[in-house]
Amino acid sequence: MKKIQILGTGCARCRKLAANTRQAADKLGLDYEMEKVTDINDIMKFGLMSSPGLAVDGVLVLSGKVPSPAEIEKLLG
C-alpha cells in the first residue's frame, strides 16, 4: 500500500492537489492511504519550502505547484 501525503495548511491549492492526486491514484488502481499533513512542524520535516507538497511513501516528490491528474500519475506510477 502506498502512503500518499498532501503537505499544506489546507488552502485551496492544497485541496486541489488532494483532489487531483486522489483522481490519479484511483485511475491507476493503486492501493493507497491518503493523509493530509497540516501541522507546520510536520511539513518542515519534509524540507518543503513552497506549498503545497506531495510526498509518496515518506519522500517529497513535488512542491509548490498543482499538477494535473495525468502529471501526478507519472509521479505515482
N, C-alpha and C positions, 0 to 999 in steps of 0.2 A: 504494500500500500504506500502510495506517495503521500508525503506531508507537504501541503501547499500552504504557504503563509503570505497573507497580504499585510504589508507593513505600512502603516499610516494612521493618522489620527481620526479617520472616519469622514474625511471631506468627500465632496462629490467625485473627485478624481479617484479616490480610494475605492469608493463604491462601484464606479465604472470598471476599474481594474478587476475587482472581485467578480463582477458580472461577466466580463469578457473571459476571465480565467475559468470560471465555472462552465461557461459555454464551450470553451476549448477542451477542457478535461472531459466533459460529457461526450463531446463529439469523438474524442479519441477512445472512449470507453474505458478510461482509467479507473482503477480502484484507488480512491484518494480521500483524504481528510483535509478540509479547508479550515484554516484558523485565521482570524483577524487579530493582528498584533497592534494594539493601540497605545500601549504604555511606552512613553518616550525612552525610558531607560532600556527596555527590551529591544526597541527599534535600534538604538545606538549600538547594541551588542553586535548587530549585523554589519556595522560600518556604513549604514545608509546615510548619505549626505543630502539627498533630494528625494522627497516623497512624491508619489507612492513608490513602494518597492514590492518586489515579488521574490520570495525565497522558495526553493524546492528542496526538500529533504535537508533543511538547515543551511543551504547555500544560497546566497544572494545572487540572483540571475538577471535582475532588471531593476533599474532605479530611475526615477524622475520622469517617467512617461507612461502613457496608457496606450499600449499597442492593441491592434485588432485581435479578435479571437484567432485568426489564421496565423498571425505572428506568434502568439502565445503557444499555439500548437507546436511550433518548431522548438520552443524552449522546454516544453513538457515531454515531447516525443523522444 
